[in-house]
Amino acid sequence: MPVSKLRPKDSFINIDDVSYRWHVHHEPYFSTDFGWRGLIIYVELNVEKVHRPLLLEYPAEERKKVTFEANRQKTPVLEAQLREYIREAIENGWRPDSRGKAFDYMVPGGAQENEEFEEE
């Protein structure tokens, strides 16, 4: 793939001998229409052809106050959880090699672990 198409924040993960490219699409933020939104991760096959991306949305943590600093906090992304959620999305109907609009998958429940995923 030409380097110009890669975003500097792209990371790669292999699951069952398939390579995926991913990046943080949105950090948690407050929306006047929907309230707090959680971390959203964009995942796609690491190939050049047209395909269907995956949007993994983590549950939002409710916050009482909207402040500039609250919106700037970085959320750690864990490799083991990312692998698990991508597998769950596939089991729930995401076909990464098909064409079409992004497949939205809401990550079930709770807080993330304490180990951070190290980017390559």
Summary of the structure (lengths in Angstrom):
residues: 120
radius of gyration: 14.9
end to end distance: 17.1
largest distance: 44.4
contacts: 277
relative contact order: 0.22
helix: 17%
strand: 28%
